Amino acid sequence: GLVATNSDVFVGGNENGFVVTWIDSSNNGWSSFSDDNGSTWSAAIQINSSPLNANSDVYVGGGSGGFVAAMIGSDN
């Protein structure tokens, strides 16, 4: 979906590449991965299983073990 006008975009990286996260206009969280410094990106993957809080962001961090994303659901 389209990126919500109030959504921030967060980037996390590790030795394998970068993950970017954002929220669409339906309050769903998404992520995509690049292993070539942003030249190409994987297909977007929806990362929430229940609706997100309308004021939530999807933060992402990366380390040697992989990536983690954190967000606030509609049930807080």
Backbone torsions as a table, in degrees:
resi	resn	phi	psi	omega
1	GLY	NA	172.2	178.9
2	LEU	-70.6	145.9	178.0
3	VAL	-68.6	132.5	178.7
4	ALA	-62.9	144.2	-177.6
5	THR	-63.7	-23.6	179.5
6	ASN	-100.6	9.2	-178.0
7	SER	-81.7	136.5	168.3
8	ASP	-90.4	160.2	177.4
9	VAL	-116.4	125.3	-179.0
10	PHE	-114.4	143.5	-178.6
11	VAL	-125.2	133.8	173.3
12	GLY	-125.2	143.1	-178.0
13	GLY	-133.0	156.7	169.1
14	ASN	-146.0	-168.7	-175.5
15	GLU	-66.1	-14.6	-179.5
16	ASN	-92.3	-18.8	-179.0
17	GLY	150.3	-152.2	-174.2
18	PHE	-129.3	144.0	170.4
19	VAL	-115.3	136.7	175.4
20	VAL	-117.6	142.1	178.8
21	THR	-127.4	151.2	178.2
22	TRP	-160.0	171.6	177.9
23	ILE	-117.9	137.0	180.0
24	ASP	-89.2	179.0	-175.9
25	SER	-68.6	-9.4	176.1
26	SER	-102.3	12.9	-179.0
27	ASN	64.0	35.2	171.7
28	ASN	-102.5	142.6	177.9
29	GLY	-91.1	141.4	-177.0
30	TRP	-133.1	157.3	173.5
31	SER	-142.8	157.2	175.0
32	SER	-147.1	153.9	-173.9
33	PHE	-123.6	140.7	173.8
34	SER	-128.8	133.3	175.9
35	ASP	-112.8	13.1	179.5
36	ASP	-132.2	42.5	176.9
37	ASN	59.5	33.6	174.3
38	GLY	88.7	4.0	177.9
39	SER	-68.1	-39.4	175.9
40	THR	-134.3	154.5	-177.5
41	TRP	-132.2	148.9	176.3
42	SER	-68.6	164.5	172.9
43	ALA	-59.5	141.8	179.8
44	ALA	-64.1	139.7	179.8
45	ILE	-119.7	128.1	175.3
46	GLN	-72.9	126.8	-172.9
47	ILE	-109.8	1.7	176.0
48	ASN	-109.5	146.1	178.6
49	SER	-105.7	-12.1	174.8
50	SER	-133.5	161.5	-176.1
51	PRO	-58.0	145.4	177.6
52	LEU	-88.6	154.9	172.1
53	ASN	-61.2	137.9	-176.7
54	ALA	-59.9	-23.4	-178.6
55	ASN	-103.0	12.3	-175.7
56	SER	-80.9	154.2	165.7
57	ASP	-115.9	163.7	175.8
58	VAL	-114.3	100.5	-179.4
59	TYR	-84.8	145.2	178.4
60	VAL	-132.9	142.1	175.2
61	GLY	-133.2	149.8	-179.6
62	GLY	-128.4	146.8	176.9
63	GLY	-152.6	-172.9	-174.9
64	SER	-61.0	-25.2	-179.6
65	GLY	-85.8	-10.7	-179.2
66	GLY	135.8	-142.6	-176.7
67	PHE	-130.6	152.5	174.4
68	VAL	-134.0	140.4	176.1
69	ALA	-120.2	141.9	179.0
70	ALA	-129.0	138.7	-178.0
71	MET	-152.3	166.8	177.0
72	ILE	-107.0	122.4	178.1
73	GLY	-77.7	169.5	-179.4
74	SER	-63.9	-18.9	176.6
75	ASP	-94.4	9.5	-178.1
76	ASN	59.2	NA	NA
